[in-house]
Amino acid sequence: MKDFVVAFVTLFVAVDAFAILPLFVTLTEDLAPRERRRIIIQSLVTATVVAIAFVFFARKVFDLIGIHVYDFMVAGGVLLFAIALLDLVSGRKFARQVETVGAVPIGVPLIVGPAVLTSSLILAEVAGLPPTLVAIVLNIAIAGAVFLAADLFTRLLGQAGSRAVSKVASLIMAAFGVMMIRKGIVAIILAGLTAAPPGSAG
């Protein structure tokens, strides 16, 4: 039970569904309720599959092709920054152009980003695989429940307030993307500095 609580709380903080709710509202603005529900389902399925697959296969795949979590951070950051820039500069919504917005960027990297992937990988070793998997599924389900309440969030703010929050959320998304890129690059540099140079052994 203790292992599950540790895994659940850690992933609850990593997913941070309430923090990404404004971003979800921004990306699904003006969509019909039925379409929004389809996007929510798509995002939850994508996030769950990616997180679970990552836990099982990440280390083997990473070792095989030389990819690190840092690379995910940079790639995810670039993606979020590009989407936010599209909204801020042109006012065009990514969700209106891309049918798979539920998968990318809502499912990955908003719900399941580098923090969730890294935490899941570590928790699988520290807390055990079953508690980690259950915690992943429950936290993704909580994110879905929060997204389903997005209409209430929008009604409370009104149209003008929703528009204002939409622009602020896009700016936050851009800053979040830059932060992911920065942390990824710093981690890559530090990893390179701490790696032993060729021929230094012995």
C-alpha positions as CSV (number, residue, x, y, z in Angstrom):
1,M,0.0,0.0,0.0
2,K,2.8,2.4,0.9
3,D,4.4,1.8,-2.5
4,F,1.2,2.6,-4.3
5,V,0.7,5.8,-2.3
6,V,4.2,6.9,-3.2
7,A,3.7,6.1,-6.9
8,F,0.2,7.7,-7.0
9,V,1.3,11.0,-5.3
10,T,4.4,11.3,-7.4
11,L,2.5,10.8,-10.6
12,F,-0.3,13.1,-9.5
13,V,2.1,15.9,-9.1
14,A,3.9,15.0,-12.4
15,V,0.6,14.9,-14.4
16,D,-0.7,18.1,-12.8
17,A,-4.1,17.9,-14.5
18,F,-5.4,21.2,-13.1
19,A,-2.4,23.1,-14.4
20,I,-2.9,21.8,-17.9
21,L,-6.7,22.4,-17.9
22,P,-6.4,25.9,-19.3
23,L,-4.2,24.5,-22.1
24,F,-6.8,21.9,-22.8
25,V,-9.5,24.6,-23.0
26,T,-7.3,26.6,-25.4
27,L,-6.7,23.7,-27.7
28,T,-10.4,22.6,-27.8
29,E,-12.0,26.0,-27.9
30,D,-15.3,26.3,-29.8
31,L,-15.4,22.5,-30.5
32,A,-18.8,20.7,-30.1
33,P,-19.2,18.7,-26.9
34,R,-19.2,15.4,-28.9
35,E,-15.9,16.3,-30.6
36,R,-14.4,17.4,-27.3
37,R,-15.3,14.1,-25.7
38,R,-13.7,12.3,-28.6
39,I,-10.5,14.3,-28.1
40,I,-10.6,13.5,-24.4
41,I,-10.9,9.7,-25.1
42,Q,-8.1,9.9,-27.7
43,S,-5.8,11.8,-25.3
44,L,-6.4,9.3,-22.5
45,V,-5.9,6.3,-24.6
46,T,-2.7,7.8,-26.1
47,A,-1.3,8.8,-22.7
48,T,-2.0,5.4,-21.2
49,V,-0.5,3.4,-24.0
50,V,2.6,5.7,-24.2
51,A,3.2,5.7,-20.4
52,I,2.8,1.9,-20.0
53,A,4.8,1.1,-23.1
54,F,7.5,3.5,-21.9
55,V,7.7,1.6,-18.5
56,F,8.1,-1.7,-20.2
57,F,10.3,-0.9,-23.2
58,A,12.1,2.4,-22.6
59,R,15.4,1.3,-21.2
60,K,15.9,-1.4,-23.9
61,V,15.0,0.9,-26.7
62,F,17.0,3.8,-25.4
63,D,20.1,1.6,-25.0
64,L,19.6,0.2,-28.5
65,I,19.3,3.4,-30.4
66,G,21.0,5.9,-28.1
67,I,18.0,8.1,-27.1
68,H,17.8,9.7,-23.7
69,V,14.9,11.3,-21.8
70,Y,16.6,14.6,-22.5
71,D,15.9,14.2,-26.2
72,F,12.2,13.8,-25.3
73,M,12.3,17.0,-23.3
74,V,13.8,19.0,-26.2
75,A,11.4,17.5,-28.8
76,G,8.3,17.9,-26.6
77,G,9.3,21.5,-25.8
78,V,9.8,22.4,-29.5
79,L,6.3,20.9,-30.3
80,L,4.6,22.9,-27.5
81,F,6.4,26.1,-28.4
82,A,5.4,25.8,-32.1
83,I,1.7,25.2,-31.2
84,A,1.6,28.1,-28.8
85,L,3.3,30.4,-31.3
86,L,0.7,29.5,-33.9
87,D,-2.1,30.7,-31.6
88,L,-0.3,33.8,-30.3
89,V,0.9,35.1,-33.7
90,S,-1.9,34.0,-36.1
91,G,-4.8,33.3,-33.8
92,R,-5.3,29.9,-35.5
93,K,-6.1,27.0,-33.3
94,F,-4.0,23.8,-33.7
95,A,-7.1,21.7,-32.8
96,R,-9.0,23.0,-35.8
97,Q,-6.3,21.9,-38.2
98,V,-5.1,18.6,-36.8
99,E,-7.5,15.6,-36.3
100,T,-5.1,14.0,-33.8
101,V,-4.9,16.8,-31.3
102,G,-6.1,14.5,-28.6
103,A,-3.0,12.3,-29.2
104,V,-0.5,15.2,-29.8
105,P,-0.1,17.5,-27.9
106,I,-2.8,16.7,-25.3
107,G,-2.1,13.1,-24.7
108,V,1.7,13.6,-25.2
109,P,3.4,15.7,-24.0
110,L,0.7,17.5,-21.9
111,I,-0.7,14.6,-19.9
112,V,2.3,12.3,-20.3
113,G,5.4,14.4,-20.6
114,P,9.0,14.0,-19.7
115,A,8.2,14.3,-16.0
116,V,5.6,11.5,-16.0
117,L,7.8,9.3,-18.2
118,T,10.9,9.7,-16.1
119,S,8.9,9.3,-12.8
120,S,7.2,6.2,-14.1
121,L,10.5,4.6,-15.1
122,I,12.0,5.3,-11.7
123,L,8.9,4.3,-9.7
124,A,8.7,1.0,-11.6
125,E,12.1,0.1,-10.0
126,V,11.6,1.7,-6.6
127,A,7.9,1.1,-5.8
128,G,7.4,-1.9,-8.1
129,L,5.8,-2.5,-11.4
130,P,2.1,-3.2,-10.4
131,P,1.7,-0.2,-8.1
132,T,3.3,2.1,-10.7
133,L,1.0,0.8,-13.5
134,V,-2.1,1.3,-11.4
135,A,-1.0,4.8,-10.4
136,I,-0.4,5.7,-14.0
137,V,-3.9,4.6,-15.1
138,L,-5.6,6.3,-12.1
139,N,-3.9,9.6,-12.6
140,I,-4.6,9.6,-16.4
141,A,-8.3,8.9,-15.6
142,I,-8.3,11.8,-13.1
143,A,-6.9,14.1,-15.9
144,G,-9.8,12.9,-18.1
145,A,-12.3,13.8,-15.4
146,V,-10.8,17.2,-15.0
147,F,-11.0,17.8,-18.8
148,L,-14.7,16.7,-18.7
149,A,-15.3,19.6,-16.3
150,A,-13.8,22.1,-18.8
151,D,-17.3,23.4,-19.8
152,L,-18.0,24.4,-16.2
153,F,-14.6,26.2,-16.2
154,T,-15.5,28.1,-19.4
155,R,-19.0,29.0,-18.2
156,L,-17.6,30.5,-15.0
157,L,-15.3,32.7,-16.9
158,G,-17.6,33.8,-19.7
159,Q,-16.6,34.3,-23.3
160,A,-14.4,37.3,-22.7
161,G,-12.7,35.7,-19.8
162,S,-12.2,32.5,-21.7
163,R,-10.5,34.4,-24.6
164,A,-8.2,36.1,-22.1
165,V,-7.3,32.8,-20.4
166,S,-6.8,31.2,-23.8
167,K,-4.1,33.8,-24.7
168,V,-2.5,33.5,-21.3
169,A,-2.5,29.7,-21.5
170,S,-0.9,29.9,-25.0
171,L,1.8,32.1,-23.5
172,I,2.3,29.7,-20.6
173,M,2.4,26.8,-23.1
174,A,5.2,28.6,-25.0
175,A,7.1,29.3,-21.8
176,F,6.6,25.7,-20.7
177,G,8.0,24.5,-24.1
178,V,11.0,26.8,-23.7
179,M,11.6,25.4,-20.2
180,M,11.5,21.8,-21.4
181,I,14.0,22.7,-24.2
182,R,16.2,24.5,-21.7
183,K,16.2,21.7,-19.2
184,G,16.8,19.1,-21.9
185,I,19.7,21.0,-23.4
186,V,21.3,21.6,-19.9
187,A,20.9,17.9,-19.1
188,I,22.5,16.9,-22.4
189,I,25.4,19.2,-21.7
190,L,25.9,18.0,-18.1
191,A,25.7,14.4,-19.3
192,G,28.4,15.1,-21.8
193,L,30.6,16.9,-19.3
194,T,30.3,14.1,-16.7
195,A,30.9,11.3,-19.2
196,A,34.4,9.9,-19.3
197,P,36.3,10.9,-22.4
198,P,37.3,8.1,-24.8
199,G,40.6,6.4,-23.7
200,S,40.5,7.9,-20.2
201,A,40.0,4.6,-18.5
202,G,43.1,3.1,-16.9
